[in-house]
Amino acid sequence: MIETGSTGFMLLAASLVMLMTPGLAMFYGGLATKRNILGIMIQSFVSLGWTTVLWVTFGYSLCFSGGDGGIIGNLDKAFLHGVSPSSMYTNGKIPEFVFIAYQMMFAIITPALITGAFVNRVNFKAYFIFLTMWQILVYYPFVHMIWGNGLLAHWGVLDFAGGIVVHATAGFAALASVIYVGGRVDKNSTPNSIPLVAIGSGLLWFGWYGFNAGSEVAVDFVTSLAFLNTDVAASFATVTWLFLEWTHAKKPKFVGLLTGSIAGLATITPCA
């Protein structure tokens, strides 16, 4: 029997996580120079389309079908084979279609997180190839190993909302990309629009409630705790970053404040 409250909340949470990708495009777009703003924003927006194609075709199946205790799943649910409107998620509270959509939004934003390292380094063709291969070779295996009852789950690894699956994998990918590709073409890049960074930060903060609280995949006491912890962590990090920069630079800086909020949100994700 569908739990309407949990189902409605998860549809909202999926929508909030989807909104984070345009928010990320604005955040990175504002930090980039004017000549790079469209290039960095299209890298985020293309994931909304292409990642969805990959996810429905075989991504969801590789992440959440078969392969217990393994590194990757199987293709039993490729093209959502065997999933009907009446199929339920394993907790018995929401339709499986809702869970598919929610997890798809995570798959969409994760490679977009890496694009901040690609400004003035990687063209669109190279990024598109990277987006495709990284999803298949890195993201899907990590989702399966931790959230799909795979190898790391059997080892006892816990990740509530994506600190490992999303942020650690994206962070290491960005680092590896920077090391491999080398320095930026334009080393004197400065933000072209701080208001755009602010709008992006606000959308990310707003969407993060769905990112963290929605990861309970139900509405219960844990959901409310994760929601509150998300805001508390972001707020403390925002104020801490503001005062540290104020102390060292002798004046408060808006970009530092905004960066602090994102740092707090990312940090609380695995343990919200």
Stockholm file with secondary structure:
# STOCKHOLM 1.0

chainA/1-272         MIETGSTGFMLLAASLVMLMTPGLAMFYGGLATKRNILGIMIQSFVSLGWTTVLWVTFGYSLCFSGGDGGIIGNLDKAFLHGVSPSSMYTNGKIPEFVFIAYQMMFAIITPALITGAFVNRVNFKAYFIFLTMWQILVYYPFVHMIWGNGLLAHWGVLDFAGGIVVHATAGFAALASVIYVGGRVDKNSTPNSIPLVAIGSGLLWFGWYGFNAGSEVAVDFVTSLAFLNTDVAASFATVTWLFLEWTHAKKPKFVGLLTGSIAGLATITPCA
#=GR chainA/1-272 SS CCCHHHHHHHHHHHHHHHHHHHHHHHHHHHHSCTTTHHHHHHHHHHHHHHHHHHIIIIIHHHHHSSCTTSSSCCSTTGGGTTCCTTCBCTTSSSBHHHHHHHHHHHHHHHHHHHGGGGTTTCCHHHHHHHHHHHIIIIIHHHHHHHHSSCHHHHTTCCCSSSIIIIIIHHHHHHHHHHHHHCSCSCTTCCCSCHHHHHHHHHHHHHHHHHHHHGGGSSCSHHHHHHHHHHHHHHHHHHHHHHHHHHHHHSSCCHHHHHHHHHHHHHHHGGGC
#=GC SS_cons         CCCHHHHHHHHHHHHHHHHHHHHHHHHHHHHSCTTTHHHHHHHHHHHHHHHHHHIIIIIHHHHHSSCTTSSSCCSTTGGGTTCCTTCBCTTSSSBHHHHHHHHHHHHHHHHHHHGGGGTTTCCHHHHHHHHHHHIIIIIHHHHHHHHSSCHHHHTTCCCSSSIIIIIIHHHHHHHHHHHHHCSCSCTTCCCSCHHHHHHHHHHHHHHHHHHHHGGGSSCSHHHHHHHHHHHHHHHHHHHHHHHHHHHHHSSCCHHHHHHHHHHHHHHHGGGC
//
